[in-house]
Amino acid sequence: MLHLLQKPLETAKPSRRTFLKMSAGTVGGLIIAMKLPNMAEAATGEFVQPFVHIRPDNTVVVIVKHLDKGQGIATGLATLVADELDAAHAQVTTEFAPSNPAVYANTLFGVQGTGGSTAIPNSFMQYRQAGAAAKAMLVAAAAKDWGVPANEITVSQGTVSHASGKSASFGELAGLAAEQEIPAEPALKTPDQWVYIGKSFPRVDSKNKSVGAPNTYAMDFQRDDMLVAVVARSPRFGGTPVSFDPGEALSVLGVVDVLMIPTGVAVVAKSTWPAIKARDMITIEWDDSGAEMRSTDAMMAELAEMAAKPGLSVRKDGDAQAAIENAAKVIEVDYEFPFLAHGTMEPLDVVMAFDGSKAEVWSGSQIQTIDHNVTAAVLGIEFQNVAINTLWAGGSFGRRATADAHVYAEAAMLAKALHEKGTSGVPIKLVWTREDDMTGGYYRPMSAHKVKVGLDDEGNVLGWSHRMAAKSIIKGTPFEPMLMKDGVDHNMTEGAQDTTYAFPAMEMDQHLAETKVPVLWWRSVGHTHSGYVMETMIDRLAKEAGKDPVAYRLEMIKDDPRKANVLKLAAEKAGWGTDLPNGRYRGVAVHKSFGSYVAEVAEISMDEDGIIKVEKVVCAVDCGIPVNPDNITAQIEGGLGYGLGAILRNEITMTDGVVDQTNFDTYEPIRMSDMPEIEVHIVQSTEAPTGIGEPGTPPIGPAVANAIAAAKGNWVTTLPLSKHDLV
């Protein structure tokens, strides 16, 4: 499907020059004055701007341009607007923005989309400016209406007031405010004036999720005339359908049709269960001539062989090879990391209605611009004739951020087929079952690392050589021109290539493997394995040097004070260096990812059979200005649990190209009994906000591995831990 994306993405994405023209008269890229394309005219008495709507009933609606998939971004953006607007918490609500990259682009990507823990960093100033501009316009409206100077008017908790006793709610002033001139440079609050920023603002989505409000997620989205489809796809990646026999499928009550599409054979029914039941009755002939037929053991052996040889240079500081050749001691370690599924609570789903000329979509769209373009291309209609309604998503961890928008492409194939068969304009919900998603690919890439470190007589590092092999997430996608330079995929090596550990000489190479298994970013992407390698190697080197692991790290990161600060904070709060009860051990890891610094100290217990349990994890995090501390804590806790579950038992394996794991019985999620006590300490910072959705994940694996090494004297280099009978 990638070729379908190339041209539409080019035409839909404005150039930098065009974008600047469209933003004329704005501040810092804030398109507050721009009229929204295809938006209905504002109702009388309503204030409508791209990021802030104020309704006559006094509701403040924050328009959220990023997908909230559980990471709390809607609450974060509402916090920013509410603070600068001086709104009351109770009057603020949120709605997802329409798909419109000209207005709602993630300015770090150039397209409308969410990922890379960029939502708050990208939007921090933009949404504050939107709130401040709206406030200035409310004040101007009141000043004009009351005949008083604007500088005598105050705003607090959603009320605009003057010393004369005049006051009005936002809703009462909304219509008049909409007529005011938009300020060129809205005054922003200083940190000492913040009311909500830096404090815990209750989640805006809690109520609807708690009561099971309808149509919150695409999976529970309903329309009276809606049809549901499931697709039988090849059990091997790269396999294609040749022919099928529906058997008794068409006789299942509720089944409407069985048809072949390029990706497989689809069953269309009036509800989900008849579609699934009928799918099991179909006999399909598959062409596996272009499919991946290998087992994962053979694939890993290939990666290990590649990592043993020089590859594409990613980093080269000094002559690491010469330093290693002349070293007093050389440590050489091989690492292997498996494919990992995302395991979202809500599997993939899309609802689409197509009448032959226009399409409407309801889904948890993560990169709206790509999903929008692919939908239009498959349906053969113009970009502006597709409307995407973004819904909440029950998790993603990278799974919904596909470069080929394959789920939307498949839904569009079905919607188009239904239109051609005379069922025009009827919404169809494409459902991926848990089994479909678990066996459907788009995994974290399998990877192999080989590290060689040369030491002097005192255990000091002289040279570091690091090679890795994996399939590229970026190569062959529309992101390649933007994200790959000289053939290097930095998503693979991030967290190692950019390490701030001070090595006299360091070189890093990568090999790009080929397989039909589709791969994708997985929560923290390259950091999830490179961070494990770096932090377990550093622990090993500390032992070689006869030094405490925390003290050794601090020596190596003297030029990275923020990293050193979180390490010291976590160690202090965890009681590092104090005695532990028998059978208890500690391990530490510190890592920077997505601009944020996280240190974690894991305390484990080990029984007489060598079975471990992670009892407690103490974390310290520096993510710049903490917009919502409670949400930061939740993201660290969630990211830590997600990473812990992966290292304990998770792996996707294949036998002769067929995936072995199909559901949570064979790909076990973390259990409540696995979760440790978690203590999070947030650094109070004046630095610009950085990512928080992913940085909690990378340190937990190596922290636990280092605790195991403290107990057993050796480090685990092949994951998951279940391979070694440790859990």
Buried (B, 14 or more C-beta within 10 A) or exposed (E): BBEBBEEBBEEBBBEEEEBEEEBEEBBEBBBBBBEBEEEEEBEEBBBBBBBBBBBBEBBBBBBBBBBBBBBBBBBBBBBBBBBBBBBBBEBBBBEBBBBBBBBBBBEBBBBBBBBBBBBBBBBBBBBBBBBBBBBBBBBBBBBBBBEBEEEBBEBEEBBBBBEEEBBBBBBBBBBBBBEBEBBEEBEBBEEEEBBBBBBBBBBBBEEEBEEEEEBBBBBBBEBEEBBBBBBBBBBBBBBBBEEBEBEEBBEBEBBBBBBBBEBBBBBBBBBBEBBBBBBEBBEBEBEBEEBBBBBBEEBBBBBBEBBBEEBBEBBEEBBBBEBBEEBEEBBEBBBBBBBBBBBBEBBBBBBBBBEEEBBBBBBBBBBBBBBBBBBBBBBEBEBEBBBBBBBBBBBBBBBBBBBBBBBBBBBBBBBBBBBEEEBBBBBBBBBBBBBBBBBBBBBBBBBBBBBBBBBBEEBBBBBBBBBBBBBBBBBBBBBBEEBBEEEBBBBBBBBBBBBBBEBBBBBBBBBBBEBBBBBBBBBBBBBBBBBBBBBBBBBBBBBBBEBBBBBBBBBBBEEBEBBBBBBBBBBBBBEBEEEBEEEBBBBBBBBBBBBBBBBBBBBBBBEEEEEBBBBBBBBBBBBBBBBBBBBBBBBBBBBBBBBBBBBBBBBBBBEEBBBBBBBEEEBBBBEEEBBBEBBBBBBEBEEEBBBBBBBBBBBBBBBBBBBBBBBBEEBBBBBBBBBBEBB
